[in-house]
Amino acid sequence: MRTGVGWMKESIFHQLYDKYHQDVFQFLIYLVKNRTVAEDLSHEVYVRVLKAYERFEGKSSEKTWLFSIAKNVAIDYFRNANVRNRHTFDAFDWEQEQLISPVKSPEQFIELDDEMNRLLEVLELCTGDQKMVIVMRYFQELSIAETAGILGWTEGKVKTTQHRAIKTLREKMIQQEKEANSI
């Protein structure tokens, strides 16, 4: 027999899952470029949500809190992959390292036009912070305030990172175009 608190926790969990699962999955697939890994990470997000919901204080929206957990799950995935690849325990520098997934998702790229494909390829050349901000702001359509809340940053840092990311994307796309035209 379920207790009142257990049933309520389960009900809230299902509401969060139903409302945000697709957004969380899309966010993760943009980062890892692998459907199976994104599904696994998405499940990990909801395991952490179930374990931590009682500690959720409501200082941010549930959506912001959920995406913050998803961000941390993605960071853990890349940190663990980085450690496995290097066979060392060097610290993963989230702000400096590029998050490059070795596997591209064919089902994603088939439906995209060439311009979007180029943008996604160039996005891989950005730092982890820049990539996170672009994905949150433009692919997930989160506000600057929501993005800041998820990342634990000020809105000013989000705006600066976004500006730098857009500048980098623009420069890399121009460079790619010049290289393609010179062939």
C-alpha positions in Angstrom: 0.0 0.0 0.0 1.4 3.4 -1.0 1.9 6.1 1.5 0.5 9.6 0.8 4.0 11.1 0.4 5.2 8.2 -1.8 2.2 8.5 -4.1 2.6 12.3 -4.3 6.3 12.0 -5.1 5.5 9.4 -7.8 2.7 11.7 -9.2 5.0 14.7 -9.4 7.7 12.6 -11.0 5.3 11.5 -13.7 4.2 15.0 -14.3 7.8 16.2 -14.7 8.5 13.3 -17.0 5.5 13.8 -19.2 6.0 17.5 -19.5 9.8 17.7 -20.1 11.1 14.3 -21.2 11.2 15.2 -24.9 13.0 18.5 -24.2 15.5 16.8 -21.9 16.1 14.0 -24.5 16.6 16.6 -27.3 19.0 18.6 -25.2 21.1 15.5 -24.5 21.1 14.3 -28.1 22.4 17.6 -29.3 25.3 17.2 -26.9 26.2 13.6 -27.3 25.1 12.9 -30.9 24.1 9.4 -30.0 20.5 8.3 -29.6 21.3 5.3 -27.3 23.6 7.3 -25.1 21.1 10.2 -24.9 18.3 7.7 -23.9 20.6 6.3 -21.2 21.5 9.7 -19.9 17.8 10.8 -20.0 17.0 7.9 -17.8 19.8 8.9 -15.4 18.4 12.4 -15.2 15.1 11.0 -14.0 16.7 8.6 -11.6 18.5 11.7 -10.0 15.2 13.6 -10.1 13.4 10.8 -8.2 16.2 10.7 -5.6 16.5 14.4 -5.2 13.0 15.8 -5.5 12.5 16.0 -1.7 15.4 18.4 -1.6 14.1 20.6 -4.3 13.5 23.9 -2.6 11.6 25.8 -5.4 14.2 28.5 -5.7 14.0 28.0 -9.5 11.4 26.6 -11.7 11.1 22.8 -12.0 12.2 23.1 -15.6 15.3 25.0 -14.7 16.1 22.5 -11.9 15.5 19.6 -14.3 17.8 21.0 -17.0 20.4 21.7 -14.4 20.4 18.0 -13.5 20.5 17.1 -17.3 23.5 19.4 -17.7 25.3 17.7 -14.8 24.5 14.2 -16.2 26.0 15.3 -19.5 29.1 16.7 -17.8 29.5 13.5 -15.9 29.2 11.5 -19.1 31.9 13.6 -20.9 34.1 13.6 -17.8 33.9 9.8 -17.5 34.4 9.3 -21.3 37.4 11.7 -21.1 38.9 9.7 -18.2 38.4 6.4 -20.0 39.9 7.8 -23.2 43.0 9.2 -21.4 43.3 6.4 -18.9 44.3 9.1 -16.4 42.5 11.0 -13.7 43.3 14.5 -15.0 40.6 17.0 -14.2 38.1 17.7 -17.0 38.1 21.4 -17.7 34.5 22.1 -18.7 35.2 25.7 -19.7 38.1 24.9 -22.0 37.5 21.4 -23.4 35.5 20.9 -26.5 32.7 18.4 -26.3 33.1 16.4 -29.4 31.1 13.2 -29.7 32.8 10.6 -31.8 29.5 9.3 -33.2 27.2 11.4 -35.4 23.6 10.6 -35.4 22.6 9.7 -39.0 18.9 10.0 -38.3 19.3 13.5 -37.1 21.5 14.7 -40.0 19.3 13.2 -42.8 16.5 15.5 -42.0 18.6 18.6 -41.7 19.5 20.9 -44.6 23.1 21.6 -45.4 23.2 24.9 -43.5 22.1 23.3 -40.3 24.5 20.4 -40.8 27.4 23.0 -41.2 26.2 24.8 -38.1 26.1 21.6 -36.0 29.6 20.6 -37.3 31.0 24.0 -36.4 29.3 23.9 -33.0 31.6 21.0 -32.2 34.5 23.4 -32.4 33.2 25.6 -29.6 34.1 25.2 -26.0 31.8 23.2 -23.7 30.4 26.3 -22.2 29.7 27.9 -25.6 28.0 24.7 -26.9 25.8 24.4 -23.8 24.6 28.0 -24.1 23.9 27.7 -27.8 22.0 24.5 -27.3 20.0 25.9 -24.4 19.3 29.2 -26.0 18.6 28.3 -29.6 17.7 24.7 -29.8 15.8 24.4 -26.5 14.6 28.1 -26.7 15.4 28.7 -23.0 15.5 32.3 -21.8 18.8 33.9 -20.6 17.4 33.8 -17.1 16.6 30.1 -17.4 20.0 29.3 -18.9 21.7 31.2 -16.2 19.7 29.3 -13.5 20.6 25.9 -15.1 24.3 26.7 -15.4 24.5 28.5 -12.0 25.8 31.6 -13.8 24.9 35.3 -13.9 22.8 36.4 -16.8 25.8 38.6 -17.8 28.0 35.5 -18.1 25.4 33.8 -20.3 25.1 36.8 -22.6 28.9 37.0 -22.9 29.3 33.3 -23.5 26.5 33.5 -26.1 28.1 36.4 -27.8 31.5 34.7 -28.0 29.9 31.5 -29.2 28.0 33.3 -32.0 31.2 35.1 -33.0 33.1 31.8 -33.1 30.4 30.1 -35.1 30.3 32.9 -37.6 34.1 32.9 -38.0 34.3 29.2 -38.4 31.4 29.0 -40.9 33.1 31.8 -43.0 36.4 30.0 -42.8 34.7 26.7 -43.9 33.0 28.5 -46.8 36.3 30.0 -48.0 38.0 26.6 -47.8 35.2 25.0 -49.8 35.4 27.8 -52.4 39.2 27.5 -52.8 39.0 23.8 -53.7 
